[in-house]
Amino acid sequence: MAQKAGLTAADLAAWNQAAADALTATPPQAIAEALTAALRLAVEFDVVLLAALRRDAPPSAPYYGGAEEPATAYHEGPYLLDPFYNHFLAGGAEGCFRLSELAPEGFLRSEYFSSYYRHLEIGDELGLLTALDPQGAAHVSLTRRRGRPRFTRRDAEWLAAAAPLAREAIRRMTATAAPTRDDPAAFHDGLRRAYNSFGRSVLTERERDVVHLLLQGNSAKAIARALGISPDTARNHLKRIYPKLNVSSQAELFALFFRALERVEPGFDGDPLTRLRSQS
């Protein structure tokens, strides 16, 4: 439908049927599959991620279509570093965005992108954010693999036009999904505390600022701009940080961070590195 110059009666009938399926399906999986089928009528893509982002809990009702979720599930911690999640958390505007519009400089070369997205072979990503309520937003992420044409402005317009359907379908997915944890709010709070406290036992406050920006996918130049320091100063911070954390590269830092997050429990308050090292 998105590739045609004008909307035909057959196109409209197909969209109406797909929308009706998305709004009448019952199990979350069926709702997600019906919404995915509707979106494919508007935009060509390889992989879709559907999720309800929350300020007070991990993303709920995550669904992958076209690929398996990475070993470390999106809602188990990687969402904390996601540019789309952080745009939502910062109170950014609703709408349809290219990954390049929200991601920090150097993101595509970062260890987060390489480790979490490598198996998806992402060449381009288009994301929709639309409010569910004051604490949540429906998120639709469409990706195309390397070698495929990049998303166009027209693709973004079509996905943005599908916001009302996506919002309602993801709302229904969330309402009917079984909870993955007894207390998701406490788990989210523990993850946020652990993220904010990561390395606190061995790093200075400025060094922790550098680590947070690096984990989010920022290059040394982007870190320097964010902190108002020179790139050389940012690199010098990294030279001091790595030995303190007993790592020698961004890849090892990233792996250490997620190993530390695995030790976090609801109500946790402290540097997760301390627990990780005490259990090693």
C-alpha positions as CSV (number, residue, x, y, z in Angstrom):
1,M,0.0,0.0,0.0
2,A,2.8,2.5,0.9
3,Q,4.5,2.0,-2.5
4,K,1.4,3.1,-4.5
5,A,0.9,6.6,-5.7
6,G,-2.8,6.6,-4.5
7,L,-4.9,4.6,-2.1
8,T,-7.3,2.2,-3.9
9,A,-10.5,0.7,-2.7
10,A,-8.7,-2.6,-2.4
11,D,-6.0,-1.0,-0.3
12,L,-8.5,0.5,2.0
13,A,-10.4,-2.7,2.4
14,A,-7.2,-4.6,3.2
15,W,-6.2,-2.0,5.8
16,N,-9.7,-2.0,7.4
17,Q,-9.6,-5.8,7.7
18,A,-6.1,-5.8,9.2
19,A,-7.1,-3.1,11.7
20,A,-10.2,-5.0,12.7
21,D,-8.1,-8.1,13.2
22,A,-5.7,-6.2,15.5
23,L,-8.6,-4.7,17.5
24,T,-10.6,-7.9,17.9
25,A,-7.8,-10.5,18.5
26,T,-7.5,-11.6,22.1
27,P,-4.2,-13.2,23.2
28,P,-1.3,-10.8,23.1
29,Q,0.6,-12.8,20.5
30,A,-2.5,-12.7,18.2
31,I,-2.9,-9.0,18.7
32,A,0.8,-8.4,17.9
33,E,0.7,-10.6,14.8
34,A,-2.4,-8.8,13.5
35,L,-0.9,-5.3,14.2
36,T,2.3,-6.5,12.4
37,A,0.3,-7.6,9.4
38,A,-1.5,-4.2,9.3
39,L,1.8,-2.3,9.5
40,R,3.2,-4.4,6.6
41,L,0.4,-2.9,4.4
42,A,1.8,0.5,5.0
43,V,5.6,0.1,5.3
44,E,8.1,-2.6,4.2
45,F,10.3,-3.9,7.0
46,D,12.2,-7.0,8.1
47,V,11.8,-7.0,11.9
48,V,9.3,-5.4,14.2
49,L,9.5,-4.8,18.0
50,L,6.3,-3.9,19.8
51,A,6.4,-2.8,23.4
52,A,4.7,-0.6,26.0
53,L,7.4,1.6,27.6
54,R,6.9,2.6,31.2
55,R,8.5,5.2,33.4
56,D,7.8,3.1,36.6
57,A,8.4,-0.4,35.3
58,P,10.3,-2.4,32.6
59,P,8.7,-2.4,29.1
60,S,5.7,-4.7,29.1
61,A,4.3,-6.9,26.3
62,P,7.5,-7.0,24.2
63,Y,7.0,-8.8,20.9
64,Y,9.6,-9.5,18.2
65,G,8.4,-10.3,14.7
66,G,10.9,-11.5,12.1
67,A,13.8,-12.3,14.5
68,E,14.5,-13.9,17.8
69,E,15.1,-11.6,20.8
70,P,18.7,-11.4,21.9
71,A,19.9,-13.6,24.8
72,T,19.5,-10.7,27.2
73,A,15.9,-9.8,26.7
74,Y,15.0,-6.2,26.0
75,H,12.9,-5.8,29.1
76,E,15.6,-7.4,31.4
77,G,17.9,-4.4,31.1
78,P,19.0,-3.4,27.6
79,Y,16.0,-1.0,27.4
80,L,17.9,1.3,29.8
81,L,20.3,2.2,27.0
82,D,17.8,2.3,24.1
83,P,17.7,5.8,22.5
84,F,14.0,5.5,21.9
85,Y,13.4,4.6,25.6
86,N,15.6,7.5,26.8
87,H,13.8,9.9,24.5
88,F,10.5,8.8,26.1
89,L,12.0,9.0,29.6
90,A,13.3,12.5,29.0
91,G,9.8,13.6,28.1
92,G,10.6,13.9,24.4
93,A,7.8,14.5,21.8
94,E,5.6,11.8,20.5
95,G,6.1,10.9,16.8
96,C,7.9,8.8,14.3
97,F,11.7,9.0,14.4
98,R,14.7,7.6,12.5
99,L,17.3,6.0,14.8
100,S,19.8,8.5,13.6
101,E,17.6,11.3,14.9
102,L,17.7,10.0,18.5
103,A,20.9,8.0,18.8
104,P,24.1,9.6,20.1
105,E,27.1,10.2,17.8
106,G,29.0,6.9,17.4
107,F,26.0,4.8,18.4
108,L,26.2,2.5,15.3
109,R,29.9,1.8,16.2
110,S,29.1,1.3,19.9
111,E,29.4,-2.0,21.8
112,Y,25.7,-1.7,22.8
113,F,24.6,-1.6,19.2
114,S,27.1,-4.3,18.2
115,S,26.2,-6.7,21.0
116,Y,22.5,-6.2,21.3
117,Y,21.6,-5.6,17.6
118,R,24.3,-7.6,15.8
119,H,22.0,-10.6,15.1
120,L,19.3,-8.3,13.7
121,E,21.8,-7.0,11.0
122,I,20.1,-3.6,11.3
123,G,20.8,-1.2,8.4
124,D,18.1,1.3,9.4
125,E,15.5,1.7,12.1
126,L,12.2,3.7,12.2
127,G,10.5,4.1,15.6
128,L,7.0,5.3,16.6
129,L,6.3,6.6,20.1
130,T,2.7,7.5,21.1
131,A,1.4,8.1,24.6
132,L,-0.7,5.4,26.4
133,D,-1.0,7.4,29.6
134,P,1.2,9.8,31.7
135,Q,3.5,6.9,32.7
136,G,3.6,4.9,29.4
137,A,4.0,5.0,25.7
138,A,3.4,2.5,22.9
139,H,6.6,1.8,21.0
140,V,6.8,0.4,17.5
141,S,10.3,-0.3,16.1
142,L,10.6,-1.3,12.4
143,T,14.0,-2.3,11.1
144,R,15.5,-3.1,7.7
145,R,18.6,-5.3,7.4
146,R,21.9,-4.1,5.9
147,G,21.8,-3.8,2.1
148,R,18.1,-2.9,2.0
149,P,16.9,0.6,1.1
150,R,16.8,3.0,4.0
151,F,13.4,4.2,5.3
152,T,12.1,7.3,3.6
153,R,10.1,10.3,4.8
154,R,7.1,8.7,3.2
155,D,7.6,5.6,5.3
156,A,7.8,7.7,8.4
157,E,4.6,9.5,7.5
158,W,2.8,6.2,7.0
159,L,4.0,4.8,10.3
160,A,3.0,8.0,12.1
161,A,-0.5,7.7,10.5
162,A,-0.8,4.3,12.1
163,A,-0.3,5.6,15.6
164,P,-4.0,5.3,16.8
165,L,-4.1,1.7,15.8
166,A,-0.7,0.9,17.2
167,R,-1.6,2.7,20.5
168,E,-4.8,0.7,21.0
169,A,-3.4,-2.6,19.9
170,I,-0.4,-2.3,22.3
171,R,-2.7,-1.1,25.1
172,R,-4.7,-4.3,24.6
173,M,-1.6,-6.4,24.5
174,T,-0.5,-4.9,27.8
175,A,-3.9,-5.4,29.4
176,T,-4.1,-9.0,28.5
177,A,-0.5,-10.1,29.0
178,A,0.5,-12.2,32.0
179,P,3.0,-10.3,34.3
180,T,6.6,-11.5,33.8
181,R,7.5,-10.6,37.4
182,D,5.7,-10.4,40.8
183,D,6.7,-6.8,41.3
184,P,7.9,-5.2,38.0
185,A,8.0,-1.7,39.5
186,A,10.5,-2.9,42.2
187,F,12.6,-4.7,39.6
188,H,12.7,-1.6,37.4
189,D,13.6,0.6,40.4
190,G,16.5,-1.9,41.2
191,L,17.8,-1.7,37.7
192,R,17.7,2.1,37.6
193,R,19.5,2.3,40.9
194,A,22.1,-0.2,39.8
195,Y,22.6,1.6,36.5
196,N,23.0,4.9,38.3
197,S,25.4,3.3,40.9
198,F,27.4,1.2,38.6
199,G,31.1,1.6,39.5
200,R,30.4,3.8,42.5
201,S,32.6,1.8,44.7
202,V,35.7,2.5,42.6
203,L,35.0,5.4,40.2
204,T,34.7,9.2,40.8
205,E,31.4,10.9,40.0
206,R,32.8,12.3,36.7
207,E,34.2,8.9,35.7
208,R,30.7,7.4,36.3
209,D,29.3,10.1,34.0
210,V,31.7,9.0,31.3
211,V,30.8,5.4,31.8
212,H,27.1,6.1,31.5
213,L,27.5,8.0,28.3
214,L,29.8,5.3,26.9
215,L,27.3,2.6,27.7
216,Q,24.6,4.5,25.9
217,G,26.7,4.4,22.7
218,N,28.4,7.8,22.7
219,S,31.8,8.3,21.1
220,A,34.7,10.0,22.9
221,K,33.9,13.2,21.0
222,A,30.2,13.0,21.9
223,I,31.1,12.4,25.6
224,A,33.4,15.4,25.5
225,R,30.6,17.6,24.1
226,A,28.0,16.3,26.6
227,L,30.3,17.0,29.6
228,G,32.0,20.2,28.3
229,I,35.5,18.7,28.2
230,S,38.0,18.1,25.5
231,P,38.1,14.7,23.6
232,D,41.6,14.1,25.0
233,T,40.2,14.6,28.5
234,A,37.4,12.1,27.8
235,R,40.0,9.6,26.5
236,N,42.1,10.1,29.6
237,H,39.1,9.4,31.8
238,L,38.7,6.1,29.9
239,K,42.3,5.2,30.4
240,R,41.8,5.6,34.2
241,I,38.4,3.9,34.2
242,Y,39.3,0.7,32.5
243,P,42.0,-0.4,35.0
244,K,39.7,0.5,37.9
245,L,37.0,-1.8,36.5
246,N,39.6,-4.4,35.5
247,V,38.6,-4.2,31.8
248,S,40.6,-3.3,28.7
249,S,37.9,-2.4,26.1
250,Q,34.4,-1.1,25.6
251,A,33.3,-4.7,24.8
252,E,34.6,-5.9,28.2
253,L,33.0,-2.9,30.0
254,F,29.6,-3.6,28.3
255,A,29.8,-7.3,29.3
256,L,30.7,-6.4,32.8
257,F,27.8,-4.0,33.1
258,F,25.2,-6.6,32.1
259,R,26.8,-9.3,34.3
260,A,26.4,-6.9,37.2
261,L,22.8,-6.2,36.3
262,E,22.1,-9.9,36.5
263,R,22.8,-9.8,40.2
264,V,20.2,-7.1,40.9
265,E,17.1,-7.9,42.9
266,P,14.0,-5.9,43.7
267,G,14.9,-3.3,46.4
268,F,18.6,-3.4,45.6
269,D,20.5,-0.2,46.4
270,G,24.2,0.0,45.9
271,D,27.0,-0.7,43.4
272,P,26.1,-3.9,41.6
273,L,29.9,-4.4,41.0
274,T,30.3,-5.0,44.7
275,R,27.8,-7.9,44.6
276,L,29.2,-9.3,41.4
277,R,32.7,-9.4,42.8
278,S,31.7,-10.8,46.1
279,Q,29.9,-13.7,44.3
280,S,32.8,-14.4,41.9
